[in-house]
Amino acid sequence: MKTLGEWIKIYEKRTRENFEPKKDFKLIFLPDRGFCEYSVDIQKRMVMIYQLCGDGKFWCDIALVMADLYGCNYISTICSRDNIKAYIRFWGYYIDYEEQLPDGLFRYHCKQKATKKQALCSPAWIDKVTGKVSYYVTREV
């Protein structure tokens, strides 16, 4: 088990960014699972996950429960991992088609293998030091 401060240090080391609580987001912290910031957009029927560190599958389950409680149809997250295609496969999706954007980057239209529910992975920003692309990921619940 770790303190919130220890989880934040892990987050900052992985992201190379300082952790600062996001305005209008709430923080959930569990010593053995990590932390997750979330917000619910009732108009868009979306649970939005922002800064997260720890057990990603656990926090995904929490987001699914929140989506059910709030009547949301979507979960939105950020993927800052090195390989978006591996991330897509990890969550049980396949790429239905790749859409090349005017800047040369790609948006990935995905489907869940078992349920055929859709997900969209869109470029969010490019790390100025590493050149790595981070993605906004929005998926159907």
N, CA, C and O atoms as a GROMACS GRO file, in nm:
protein
  564
    1MET      N    1   0.084  -0.118   0.000
    1MET     CA    2   0.000   0.000   0.000
    1MET      C    3   0.089   0.125   0.000
    1MET      O    4   0.197   0.128   0.059
    2LYS      N    5   0.038   0.225  -0.068
    2LYS     CA    6   0.114   0.350  -0.081
    2LYS      C    7   0.027   0.467  -0.036
    2LYS      O    8  -0.096   0.460  -0.037
    3THR      N    9   0.094   0.573   0.004
    3THR     CA   10   0.023   0.696   0.036
    3THR      C   11  -0.013   0.767  -0.095
    3THR      O   12   0.040   0.733  -0.201
    4LEU      N   13  -0.102   0.864  -0.086
    4LEU     CA   14  -0.136   0.943  -0.204
    4LEU      C   15  -0.010   1.011  -0.258
    4LEU      O   16   0.012   1.016  -0.379
    5GLY      N   17   0.072   1.062  -0.168
    5GLY     CA   18   0.197   1.127  -0.210
    5GLY      C   19   0.288   1.033  -0.289
    5GLY      O   20   0.351   1.074  -0.386
    6GLU      N   21   0.295   0.907  -0.247
    6GLU     CA   22   0.377   0.808  -0.319
    6GLU      C   23   0.320   0.779  -0.457
    6GLU      O   24   0.394   0.769  -0.555
    7TRP      N   25   0.186   0.766  -0.465
    7TRP     CA   26   0.123   0.745  -0.596
    7TRP      C   27   0.146   0.865  -0.687
    7TRP      O   28   0.169   0.848  -0.807
    8ILE      N   29   0.138   0.985  -0.631
    8ILE     CA   30   0.160   1.106  -0.712
    8ILE      C   31   0.303   1.109  -0.765
    8ILE      O   32   0.324   1.148  -0.879
    9LYS      N   33   0.400   1.068  -0.684
    9LYS     CA   34   0.540   1.063  -0.732
    9LYS      C   35   0.554   0.966  -0.848
    9LYS      O   36   0.625   0.994  -0.944
   10ILE      N   37   0.487   0.853  -0.841
   10ILE     CA   38   0.489   0.756  -0.951
   10ILE      C   39   0.428   0.818  -1.076
   10ILE      O   40   0.483   0.808  -1.186
   11TYR      N   41   0.314   0.884  -1.058
   11TYR     CA   42   0.246   0.952  -1.169
   11TYR      C   43   0.339   1.055  -1.234
   11TYR      O   44   0.353   1.058  -1.356
   12GLU      N   45   0.401   1.138  -1.153
   12GLU     CA   46   0.488   1.244  -1.205
   12GLU      C   47   0.610   1.186  -1.276
   12GLU      O   48   0.655   1.242  -1.376
   13LYS      N   49   0.663   1.077  -1.226
   13LYS     CA   50   0.778   1.013  -1.291
   13LYS      C   51   0.737   0.958  -1.428
   13LYS      O   52   0.810   0.973  -1.526
   14ARG      N   53   0.621   0.894  -1.435
   14ARG     CA   54   0.575   0.834  -1.561
   14ARG      C   55   0.537   0.940  -1.664
   14ARG      O   56   0.567   0.925  -1.782
   15THR      N   57   0.472   1.045  -1.619
   15THR     CA   58   0.421   1.146  -1.713
   15THR      C   59   0.517   1.262  -1.736
   15THR      O   60   0.503   1.338  -1.832
   16ARG      N   61   0.615   1.276  -1.647
   16ARG     CA   62   0.706   1.390  -1.649
   16ARG      C   63   0.631   1.522  -1.638
   16ARG      O   64   0.672   1.624  -1.693
   17GLU      N   65   0.518   1.519  -1.565
   17GLU     CA   66   0.436   1.638  -1.540
   17GLU      C   67   0.410   1.647  -1.391
   17GLU      O   68   0.402   1.546  -1.322
   18ASN      N   69   0.395   1.769  -1.342
   18ASN     CA   70   0.355   1.788  -1.203
   18ASN      C   71   0.207   1.758  -1.188
   18ASN      O   72   0.125   1.800  -1.270
   19PHE      N   73   0.173   1.687  -1.084
   19PHE     CA   74   0.032   1.661  -1.056
   19PHE      C   75  -0.029   1.785  -0.996
   19PHE      O   76   0.020   1.838  -0.895
   20GLU      N   77  -0.135   1.832  -1.057
   20GLU     CA   78  -0.213   1.942  -1.002
   20GLU      C   79  -0.359   1.902  -1.016
   20GLU      O   80  -0.404   1.869  -1.125
   21PRO      N   81  -0.434   1.906  -0.905
   21PRO     CA   82  -0.576   1.867  -0.914
   21PRO      C   83  -0.647   1.948  -1.023
   21PRO      O   84  -0.632   2.069  -1.032
   22LYS      N   85  -0.724   1.878  -1.103
   22LYS     CA   86  -0.798   1.940  -1.213
   22LYS      C   87  -0.925   2.004  -1.158
   22LYS      O   88  -1.001   1.941  -1.084
   23LYS      N   89  -0.948   2.130  -1.196
   23LYS     CA   90  -1.067   2.202  -1.152
   23LYS      C   91  -1.192   2.126  -1.198
   23LYS      O   92  -1.197   2.076  -1.310
   24ASP      N   93  -1.290   2.119  -1.112
   24ASP     CA   94  -1.419   2.054  -1.138
   24ASP      C   95  -1.410   1.902  -1.149
   24ASP      O   96  -1.506   1.839  -1.193
   25PHE      N   97  -1.298   1.844  -1.110
   25PHE     CA   98  -1.284   1.698  -1.104
   25PHE      C   99  -1.270   1.657  -0.959
   25PHE      O  100  -1.219   1.734  -0.877
   26LYS      N  101  -1.314   1.537  -0.927
   26LYS     CA  102  -1.303   1.483  -0.792
   26LYS      C  103  -1.197   1.374  -0.792
   26LYS      O  104  -1.178   1.304  -0.891
   27LEU      N  105  -1.129   1.362  -0.680
   27LEU     CA  106  -1.022   1.263  -0.667
   27LEU      C  107  -1.070   1.147  -0.581
   27LEU      O  108  -1.126   1.166  -0.473
   28ILE      N  109  -1.046   1.028  -0.630
   28ILE     CA  110  -1.067   0.906  -0.550
   28ILE      C  111  -0.929   0.847  -0.528
   28ILE      O  112  -0.850   0.833  -0.622
   29PHE      N  113  -0.899   0.811  -0.404
   29PHE     CA  114  -0.770   0.751  -0.371
   29PHE      C  115  -0.792   0.626  -0.286
   29PHE      O  116  -0.866   0.629  -0.188
   30LEU      N  117  -0.727   0.519  -0.324
   30LEU     CA  118  -0.725   0.396  -0.247
   30LEU      C  119  -0.579   0.350  -0.237
   30LEU      O  120  -0.515   0.331  -0.340
   31PRO      N  121  -0.526   0.333  -0.117
   31PRO     CA  122  -0.383   0.304  -0.100
   31PRO      C  123  -0.332   0.183  -0.180
   31PRO      O  124  -0.217   0.183  -0.223
   32ASP      N  125  -0.415   0.081  -0.199
   32ASP     CA  126  -0.368  -0.037  -0.272
   32ASP      C  127  -0.402  -0.033  -0.421
   32ASP      O  128  -0.363  -0.125  -0.494
   33ARG      N  129  -0.473   0.070  -0.468
   33ARG     CA  130  -0.514   0.077  -0.608
   33ARG      C  131  -0.466   0.202  -0.681
   33ARG      O  132  -0.461   0.203  -0.804
   34GLY      N  133  -0.429   0.307  -0.608
   34GLY     CA  134  -0.384   0.430  -0.670
   34GLY      C  135  -0.488   0.540  -0.660
   34GLY      O  136  -0.566   0.545  -0.565
   35PHE      N  137  -0.488   0.628  -0.758
   35PHE     CA  138  -0.584   0.737  -0.757
   35PHE      C  139  -0.639   0.762  -0.896
   35PHE      O  140  -0.583   0.718  -0.997
   36CYS      N  141  -0.751   0.832  -0.897
   36CYS     CA  142  -0.820   0.863  -1.023
   36CYS      C  143  -0.898   0.992  -1.003
   36CYS      O  144  -0.967   1.010  -0.903
   37GLU      N  145  -0.886   1.083  -1.099
   37GLU     CA  146  -0.968   1.203  -1.100
   37GLU      C  147  -1.080   1.183  -1.202
   37GLU      O  148  -1.057   1.133  -1.312
   38TYR      N  149  -1.200   1.223  -1.164
   38TYR     CA  150  -1.314   1.204  -1.254
   38TYR      C  151  -1.410   1.322  -1.246
   38TYR      O  152  -1.411   1.398  -1.148
   39SER      N  153  -1.489   1.334  -1.350
   39SER     CA  154  -1.597   1.430  -1.354
   39SER      C  155  -1.709   1.366  -1.437
   39SER      O  156  -1.683   1.280  -1.522
   40VAL      N  157  -1.831   1.408  -1.412
   40VAL     CA  158  -1.945   1.356  -1.487
   40VAL      C  159  -2.008   1.472  -1.563
   40VAL      O  160  -2.044   1.573  -1.504
   41ASP      N  161  -2.020   1.456  -1.694
   41ASP     CA  162  -2.086   1.555  -1.779
   41ASP      C  163  -2.224   1.497  -1.813
   41ASP      O  164  -2.237   1.414  -1.903
   42ILE      N  165  -2.324   1.541  -1.740
   42ILE     CA  166  -2.459   1.489  -1.757
   42ILE      C  167  -2.512   1.520  -1.898
   42ILE      O  168  -2.577   1.436  -1.959
   43GLN      N  169  -2.485   1.641  -1.949
   43GLN     CA  170  -2.535   1.678  -2.082
   43GLN      C  171  -2.478   1.587  -2.191
   43GLN      O  172  -2.551   1.547  -2.283
   44LYS      N  173  -2.349   1.553  -2.182
   44LYS     CA  174  -2.288   1.466  -2.282
   44LYS      C  175  -2.303   1.318  -2.245
   44LYS      O  176  -2.264   1.229  -2.321
   45ARG      N  177  -2.360   1.293  -2.125
   45ARG     CA  178  -2.379   1.157  -2.073
   45ARG      C  179  -2.246   1.081  -2.073
   45ARG      O  180  -2.235   0.970  -2.123
   46MET      N  181  -2.144   1.148  -2.011
   46MET     CA  182  -2.009   1.097  -2.015
   46MET      C  183  -1.940   1.107  -1.879
   46MET      O  184  -1.948   1.210  -1.812
   47VAL      N  185  -1.873   0.998  -1.840
   47VAL     CA  186  -1.782   1.001  -1.725
   47VAL      C  187  -1.644   1.029  -1.782
   47VAL      O  188  -1.596   0.956  -1.869
   48MET      N  189  -1.581   1.134  -1.732
   48MET     CA  190  -1.449   1.172  -1.781
   48MET      C  191  -1.345   1.140  -1.674
   48MET      O  192  -1.356   1.183  -1.559
   49ILE      N  193  -1.244   1.065  -1.715
   49ILE     CA  194  -1.133   1.030  -1.628
   49ILE      C  195  -1.015   1.116  -1.670
   49ILE      O  196  -0.981   1.122  -1.789
   50TYR      N  197  -0.952   1.181  -1.573
   50TYR     CA  198  -0.839   1.267  -1.610
   50TYR      C  199  -0.710   1.204  -1.560
   50TYR      O  200  -0.665   1.105  -1.618
   51GLN      N  201  -0.650   1.257  -1.457
   51GLN     CA  202  -0.525   1.202  -1.407
   51GLN      C  203  -0.553   1.073  -1.331
   51GLN      O  204  -0.644   1.065  -1.249
   52LEU      N  205  -0.473   0.971  -1.361
   52LEU     CA  206  -0.493   0.839  -1.302
   52LEU      C  207  -0.358   0.772  -1.287
   52LEU      O  208  -0.270   0.786  -1.372
   53CYS      N  209  -0.343   0.700  -1.177
   53CYS     CA  210  -0.222   0.621  -1.156
   53CYS      C  211  -0.258   0.500  -1.072
   53CYS      O  212  -0.328   0.512  -0.971
   54GLY      N  213  -0.211   0.384  -1.115
   54GLY     CA  214  -0.238   0.262  -1.039
   54GLY      C  215  -0.300   0.156  -1.125
   54GLY      O  216  -0.261   0.137  -1.241
   55ASP      N  217  -0.396   0.086  -1.070
   55ASP     CA  218  -0.459  -0.029  -1.132
   55ASP      C  219  -0.564   0.017  -1.234
   55ASP      O  220  -0.680   0.042  -1.199
   56GLY      N  221  -0.523   0.027  -1.359
   56GLY     CA  222  -0.610   0.079  -1.464
   56GLY      C  223  -0.738  -0.001  -1.484
   56GLY      O  224  -0.844   0.056  -1.507
   57LYS      N  225  -0.729  -0.133  -1.475
   57LYS     CA  226  -0.849  -0.215  -1.493
   57LYS      C  227  -0.949  -0.189  -1.379
   57LYS      O  228  -1.070  -0.183  -1.403
   58PHE      N  229  -0.899  -0.174  -1.257
   58PHE     CA  230  -0.986  -0.143  -1.143
   58PHE      C  231  -1.055  -0.009  -1.165
   58PHE      O  232  -1.176   0.002  -1.145
   59TRP      N  233  -0.978   0.094  -1.206
   59TRP     CA  234  -1.036   0.227  -1.224
   59TRP      C  235  -1.134   0.228  -1.341
   59TRP      O  236  -1.230   0.304  -1.340
   60CYS      N  237  -1.110   0.144  -1.441
   60CYS     CA  238  -1.207   0.131  -1.550
   60CYS      C  239  -1.338   0.075  -1.497
   60CYS      O  240  -1.446   0.122  -1.533
   61ASP      N  241  -1.329  -0.026  -1.411
   61ASP     CA  242  -1.451  -0.081  -1.350
   61ASP      C  243  -1.526   0.025  -1.269
   61ASP      O  244  -1.648   0.031  -1.273
   62ILE      N  245  -1.451   0.108  -1.197
   62ILE     CA  246  -1.514   0.216  -1.120
   62ILE      C  247  -1.585   0.313  -1.215
   62ILE      O  248  -1.697   0.356  -1.188
   63ALA      N  249  -1.519   0.348  -1.326
   63ALA     CA  250  -1.581   0.439  -1.424
   63ALA      C  251  -1.708   0.377  -1.482
   63ALA      O  252  -1.806   0.448  -1.505
   64LEU      N  253  -1.707   0.247  -1.506
   64LEU     CA  254  -1.827   0.181  -1.558
   64LEU      C  255  -1.941   0.185  -1.457
   64LEU      O  256  -2.057   0.204  -1.494
   65VAL      N  257  -1.909   0.167  -1.329
   65VAL     CA  258  -2.010   0.176  -1.224
   65VAL      C  259  -2.066   0.318  -1.218
   65VAL      O  260  -2.187   0.338  -1.207
   66MET      N  261  -1.976   0.418  -1.224
   66MET     CA  262  -2.022   0.558  -1.221
   66MET      C  263  -2.111   0.588  -1.342
   66MET      O  264  -2.213   0.656  -1.329
   67ALA      N  265  -2.072   0.539  -1.459
   67ALA     CA  266  -2.153   0.561  -1.579
   67ALA      C  267  -2.292   0.503  -1.560
   67ALA      O  268  -2.391   0.565  -1.598
   68ASP      N  269  -2.300   0.386  -1.500
   68ASP     CA  270  -2.430   0.324  -1.474
   68ASP      C  271  -2.511   0.408  -1.374
   68ASP      O  272  -2.630   0.432  -1.394
   69LEU      N  273  -2.446   0.451  -1.267
   69LEU     CA  274  -2.515   0.530  -1.164
   69LEU      C  275  -2.569   0.663  -1.218
   69LEU      O  276  -2.677   0.706  -1.180
   70TYR      N  277  -2.492   0.726  -1.306
   70TYR     CA  278  -2.530   0.857  -1.358
   70TYR      C  279  -2.605   0.850  -1.491
   70TYR      O  280  -2.641   0.953  -1.547
   71GLY      N  281  -2.628   0.730  -1.542
   71GLY     CA  282  -2.699   0.714  -1.669
   71GLY      C  283  -2.618   0.762  -1.788
   71GLY      O  284  -2.674   0.815  -1.884
   72CYS      N  285  -2.487   0.742  -1.783
   72CYS     CA  286  -2.399   0.786  -1.891
   72CYS      C  287  -2.378   0.675  -1.993
   72CYS      O  288  -2.380   0.556  -1.959
   73ASN      N  289  -2.359   0.714  -2.118
   73ASN     CA  290  -2.336   0.619  -2.226
   73ASN      C  291  -2.190   0.609  -2.268
   73ASN      O  292  -2.154   0.522  -2.346
   74TYR      N  293  -2.105   0.700  -2.215
   74TYR     CA  294  -1.965   0.706  -2.260
   74TYR      C  295  -1.870   0.724  -2.142
   74TYR      O  296  -1.906   0.778  -2.038
   75ILE      N  297  -1.748   0.676  -2.163
   75ILE     CA  298  -1.637   0.701  -2.072
   75ILE      C  299  -1.526   0.763  -2.156
   75ILE      O  300  -1.494   0.714  -2.265
   76SER      N  301  -1.469   0.870  -2.106
   76SER     CA  302  -1.360   0.938  -2.176
   76SER      C  303  -1.235   0.932  -2.088
   76SER      O  304  -1.240   0.964  -1.969
   77THR      N  305  -1.123   0.892  -2.149
   77THR     CA  306  -0.996   0.884  -2.078
   77THR      C  307  -0.886   0.944  -2.165
   77THR      O  308  -0.911   0.990  -2.276
   78ILE      N  309  -0.765   0.942  -2.112
   78ILE     CA  310  -0.647   0.986  -2.187
   78ILE      C  311  -0.548   0.870  -2.186
   78ILE      O  312  -0.523   0.810  -2.081
   79CYS      N  313  -0.491   0.841  -2.301
   79CYS     CA  314  -0.385   0.740  -2.309
   79CYS      C  315  -0.254   0.811  -2.340
   79CYS      O  316  -0.239   0.871  -2.447
   80SER      N  317  -0.161   0.805  -2.247
   80SER     CA  318  -0.029   0.865  -2.270
   80SER      C  319   0.078   0.757  -2.278
   80SER      O  320   0.197   0.785  -2.263
   81ARG      N  321   0.037   0.634  -2.301
   81ARG     CA  322   0.132   0.522  -2.316
   81ARG      C  323   0.204   0.533  -2.450
   81ARG      O  324   0.161   0.606  -2.540
   82ASP      N  325   0.312   0.458  -2.463
   82ASP     CA  326   0.394   0.465  -2.583
   82ASP      C  327   0.326   0.412  -2.708
   82ASP      O  328   0.354   0.459  -2.818
   83ASN      N  329   0.236   0.315  -2.694
   83ASN     CA  330   0.182   0.248  -2.812
   83ASN      C  331   0.030   0.242  -2.804
   83ASN      O  332  -0.025   0.158  -2.732
   84ILE      N  333  -0.037   0.329  -2.877
   84ILE     CA  334  -0.183   0.334  -2.872
   84ILE      C  335  -0.244   0.204  -2.925
   84ILE      O  336  -0.349   0.161  -2.876
   85LYS      N  337  -0.181   0.142  -3.022
   85LYS     CA  338  -0.237   0.018  -3.077
   85LYS      C  339  -0.232  -0.096  -2.974
   85LYS      O  340  -0.324  -0.177  -2.968
   86ALA      N  341  -0.128  -0.101  -2.895
   86ALA     CA  342  -0.121  -0.202  -2.788
   86ALA      C  343  -0.228  -0.173  -2.682
   86ALA      O  344  -0.289  -0.265  -2.628
   87TYR      N  345  -0.249  -0.045  -2.653
   87TYR     CA  346  -0.352  -0.003  -2.557
   87TYR      C  347  -0.491  -0.046  -2.607
   87TYR      O  348  -0.573  -0.095  -2.530
   88ILE      N  349  -0.515  -0.026  -2.735
   88ILE     CA  350  -0.643  -0.065  -2.795
   88ILE      C  351  -0.664  -0.216  -2.779
   88ILE      O  352  -0.772  -0.260  -2.738
   89ARG      N  353  -0.561  -0.295  -2.811
   89ARG     CA  354  -0.572  -0.441  -2.796
   89ARG      C  355  -0.589  -0.482  -2.651
   89ARG      O  356  -0.666  -0.574  -2.621
   90PHE      N  357  -0.518  -0.414  -2.560
   90PHE     CA  358  -0.524  -0.446  -2.417
   90PHE      C  359  -0.668  -0.442  -2.365
   90PHE      O  360  -0.708  -0.524  -2.283
   91TRP      N  361  -0.744  -0.345  -2.414
   91TRP     CA  362  -0.882  -0.329  -2.368
   91TRP      C  363  -0.982  -0.411  -2.449
   91TRP      O  364  -1.103  -0.395  -2.432
   92GLY      N  365  -0.934  -0.498  -2.536
   92GLY     CA  366  -1.021  -0.589  -2.608
   92GLY      C  367  -1.088  -0.530  -2.731
   92GLY      O  368  -1.193  -0.577  -2.773
   93TYR      N  369  -1.026  -0.428  -2.789
   93TYR     CA  370  -1.079  -0.364  -2.909
   93TYR      C  371  -0.994  -0.401  -3.030
   93TYR      O  372  -0.881  -0.448  -3.015
   94TYR      N  373  -1.048  -0.379  -3.146
   94TYR     CA  374  -0.970  -0.386  -3.269
   94TYR      C  375  -0.997  -0.257  -3.346
   94TYR      O  376  -1.099  -0.191  -3.326
   95ILE      N  377  -0.904  -0.222  -3.434
   95ILE     CA  378  -0.920  -0.100  -3.513
   95ILE      C  379  -1.008  -0.133  -3.633
   95ILE      O  380  -0.972  -0.214  -3.718
   96ASP      N  381  -1.123  -0.067  -3.638
   96ASP     CA  382  -1.216  -0.085  -3.749
   96ASP      C  383  -1.162  -0.010  -3.872
   96ASP      O  384  -1.161  -0.064  -3.983
   97TYR      N  385  -1.118   0.113  -3.849
   97TYR     CA  386  -1.048   0.185  -3.955
   97TYR      C  387  -0.966   0.300  -3.896
   97TYR      O  388  -0.996   0.352  -3.789
   98GLU      N  389  -0.862   0.337  -3.971
   98GLU     CA  390  -0.774   0.447  -3.933
   98GLU      C  391  -0.807   0.567  -4.021
   98GLU      O  392  -0.816   0.556  -4.143
   99GLU      N  393  -0.824   0.681  -3.958
   99GLU     CA  394  -0.856   0.804  -4.030
   99GLU      C  395  -0.734   0.896  -4.022
   99GLU      O  396  -0.698   0.943  -3.915
  100GLN      N  397  -0.672   0.921  -4.137
  100GLN     CA  398  -0.557   1.012  -4.136
  100GLN      C  399  -0.607   1.156  -4.129
  100GLN      O  400  -0.694   1.197  -4.205
  101LEU      N  401  -0.550   1.230  -4.037
  101LEU     CA  402  -0.589   1.370  -4.015
  101LEU      C  403  -0.500   1.463  -4.096
  101LEU      O  404  -0.394   1.421  -4.142
  102PRO      N  405  -0.540   1.588  -4.115
  102PRO     CA  406  -0.462   1.681  -4.197
  102PRO      C  407  -0.316   1.698  -4.151
  102PRO      O  408  -0.229   1.728  -4.232
  103ASP      N  409  -0.291   1.680  -4.019
  103ASP     CA  410  -0.154   1.695  -3.969
  103ASP      C  411  -0.071   1.568  -3.983
  103ASP      O  412   0.044   1.563  -3.938
  104GLY      N  413  -0.128   1.464  -4.046
  104GLY     CA  414  -0.056   1.339  -4.068
  104GLY      C  415  -0.075   1.235  -3.959
  104GLY      O  416  -0.038   1.119  -3.976
  105LEU      N  417  -0.132   1.276  -3.846
  105LEU     CA  418  -0.159   1.180  -3.738
  105LEU      C  419  -0.285   1.102  -3.771
  105LEU      O  420  -0.356   1.133  -3.867
  106PHE      N  421  -0.311   0.999  -3.691
  106PHE     CA  422  -0.426   0.914  -3.716
  106PHE      C  423  -0.524   0.915  -3.600
  106PHE      O  424  -0.485   0.921  -3.484
  107ARG      N  425  -0.651   0.909  -3.633
  107ARG     CA  426  -0.759   0.884  -3.539
  107ARG      C  427  -0.801   0.739  -3.564
  107ARG      O  428  -0.820   0.697  -3.678
  108TYR      N  429  -0.817   0.664  -3.454
  108TYR     CA  430  -0.850   0.523  -3.465
  108TYR      C  431  -0.995   0.498  -3.424
  108TYR      O  432  -1.034   0.527  -3.311
  109HIS      N  433  -1.074   0.445  -3.516
  109HIS     CA  434  -1.212   0.407  -3.491
  109HIS      C  435  -1.210   0.259  -3.456
  109HIS      O  436  -1.169   0.176  -3.537
  110CYS      N  437  -1.253   0.226  -3.335
  110CYS     CA  438  -1.236   0.091  -3.283
  110CYS      C  439  -1.369   0.028  -3.247
  110CYS      O  440  -1.470   0.096  -3.227
  111LYS      N  441  -1.367  -0.104  -3.239
  111LYS     CA  442  -1.482  -0.180  -3.191
  111LYS      C  443  -1.435  -0.283  -3.090
  111LYS      O  444  -1.327  -0.340  -3.103
  112GLN      N  445  -1.517  -0.304  -2.990
  112GLN     CA  446  -1.488  -0.405  -2.889
  112GLN      C  447  -1.514  -0.542  -2.949
  112GLN      O  448  -1.618  -0.564  -3.011
  113LYS      N  449  -1.420  -0.633  -2.932
  113LYS     CA  450  -1.431  -0.764  -2.996
  113LYS      C  451  -1.558  -0.839  -2.957
  113LYS      O  452  -1.625  -0.895  -3.044
  114ALA      N  453  -1.592  -0.841  -2.830
  114ALA     CA  454  -1.706  -0.920  -2.782
  114ALA      C  455  -1.840  -0.851  -2.805
  114ALA      O  456  -1.936  -0.915  -2.846
  115THR      N  457  -1.847  -0.720  -2.779
  115THR     CA  458  -1.976  -0.651  -2.780
  115THR      C  459  -2.000  -0.566  -2.904
  115THR      O  460  -2.114  -0.529  -2.933
  116LYS      N  461  -1.894  -0.535  -2.978
  116LYS     CA  462  -1.897  -0.446  -3.096
  116LYS      C  463  -1.925  -0.301  -3.059
  116LYS      O  464  -1.952  -0.218  -3.147
  117LYS      N  465  -1.920  -0.269  -2.928
  117LYS     CA  466  -1.933  -0.128  -2.888
  117LYS      C  467  -1.812  -0.052  -2.941
  117LYS      O  468  -1.703  -0.107  -2.956
  118GLN      N  469  -1.834   0.076  -2.969
  118GLN     CA  470  -1.732   0.155  -3.036
  118GLN      C  471  -1.646   0.236  -2.940
  118GLN      O  472  -1.686   0.268  -2.828
  119ALA      N  473  -1.526   0.268  -2.987
  119ALA     CA  474  -1.435   0.359  -2.918
  119ALA      C  475  -1.366   0.443  -3.023
  119ALA      O  476  -1.349   0.401  -3.138
  120LEU      N  477  -1.328   0.563  -2.984
  120LEU     CA  478  -1.258   0.654  -3.073
  120LEU      C  479  -1.133   0.704  -3.002
  120LEU      O  480  -1.140   0.755  -2.890
  121CYS      N  481  -1.018   0.688  -3.066
  121CYS     CA  482  -0.889   0.732  -3.011
  121CYS      C  483  -0.838   0.845  -3.099
  121CYS      O  484  -0.796   0.822  -3.213
  122SER      N  485  -0.841   0.965  -3.046
  122SER     CA  486  -0.804   1.085  -3.122
  122SER      C  487  -0.679   1.148  -3.064
  122SER      O  488  -0.667   1.157  -2.942
  123PRO      N  489  -0.584   1.193  -3.148
  123PRO     CA  490  -0.465   1.258  -3.096
  123PRO      C  491  -0.502   1.379  -3.009
  123PRO      O  492  -0.586   1.460  -3.046
  124ALA      N  493  -0.436   1.387  -2.894
  124ALA     CA  494  -0.462   1.498  -2.801
  124ALA      C  495  -0.347   1.598  -2.805
  124ALA      O  496  -0.370   1.718  -2.823
  125TRP      N  497  -0.225   1.551  -2.788
  125TRP     CA  498  -0.108   1.638  -2.792
  125TRP      C  499   0.016   1.554  -2.819
  125TRP      O  500   0.013   1.432  -2.806
  126ILE      N  501   0.124   1.621  -2.856
  126ILE     CA  502   0.252   1.555  -2.881
  126ILE      C  503   0.351   1.606  -2.778
  126ILE      O  504   0.367   1.727  -2.762
  127ASP      N  505   0.417   1.514  -2.708
  127ASP     CA  506   0.518   1.550  -2.609
  127ASP      C  507   0.635   1.619  -2.682
  127ASP      O  508   0.690   1.563  -2.776
  128LYS      N  509   0.671   1.737  -2.638
  128LYS     CA  510   0.775   1.815  -2.705
  128LYS      C  511   0.913   1.753  -2.691
  128LYS      O  512   1.000   1.775  -2.776
  129VAL      N  513   0.935   1.676  -2.586
  129VAL     CA  514   1.067   1.614  -2.564
  129VAL      C  515   1.079   1.481  -2.639
  129VAL      O  516   1.179   1.458  -2.708
  130THR      N  517   0.979   1.395  -2.625
  130THR     CA  518   0.988   1.260  -2.681
  130THR      C  519   0.922   1.246  -2.818
  130THR      O  520   0.953   1.152  -2.891
  131GLY      N  521   0.833   1.338  -2.853
  131GLY     CA  522   0.759   1.327  -2.977
  131GLY      C  523   0.644   1.227  -2.969
  131GLY      O  524   0.577   1.200  -3.069
  132LYS      N  525   0.620   1.173  -2.850
  132LYS     CA  526   0.514   1.074  -2.830
  132LYS      C  527   0.377   1.140  -2.834
  132LYS      O  528   0.358   1.249  -2.780
  133VAL      N  529   0.282   1.074  -2.900
  133VAL     CA  530   0.146   1.125  -2.912
  133VAL      C  531   0.061   1.068  -2.799
  133VAL      O  532   0.061   0.947  -2.776
  134SER      N  533  -0.011   1.154  -2.730
  134SER     CA  534  -0.112   1.111  -2.633
  134SER      C  535  -0.247   1.121  -2.700
  134SER      O  536  -0.267   1.202  -2.792
  135TYR      N  537  -0.342   1.038  -2.655
  135TYR     CA  538  -0.472   1.028  -2.720
  135TYR      C  539  -0.586   1.048  -2.622
  135TYR      O  540  -0.579   1.007  -2.506
  136TYR      N  541  -0.693   1.113  -2.670
  136TYR     CA  542  -0.821   1.111  -2.601
  136TYR      C  543  -0.890   0.982  -2.645
  136TYR      O  544  -0.895   0.952  -2.765
  137VAL      N  545  -0.942   0.908  -2.551
  137VAL     CA  546  -1.011   0.783  -2.582
  137VAL      C  547  -1.153   0.793  -2.528
  137VAL      O  548  -1.174   0.810  -2.408
  138THR      N  549  -1.249   0.783  -2.618
  138THR     CA  550  -1.390   0.787  -2.578
  138THR      C  551  -1.452   0.655  -2.621
  138THR      O  552  -1.440   0.614  -2.737
  139ARG      N  553  -1.518   0.588  -2.527
  139ARG     CA  554  -1.576   0.460  -2.561
  139ARG      C  555  -1.719   0.449  -2.511
  139ARG      O  556  -1.758   0.510  -2.412
  140GLU      N  557  -1.796   0.369  -2.583
  140GLU     CA  558  -1.934   0.340  -2.542
  140GLU      C  559  -1.932   0.248  -2.420
  140GLU      O  560  -1.845   0.162  -2.405
  141VAL      N  561  -2.029   0.270  -2.333
  141VAL     CA  562  -2.044   0.185  -2.214
  141VAL      C  563  -2.127   0.065  -2.250
  141VAL      O  564  -2.152  -0.020  -2.165
   0.00000   0.00000   0.00000
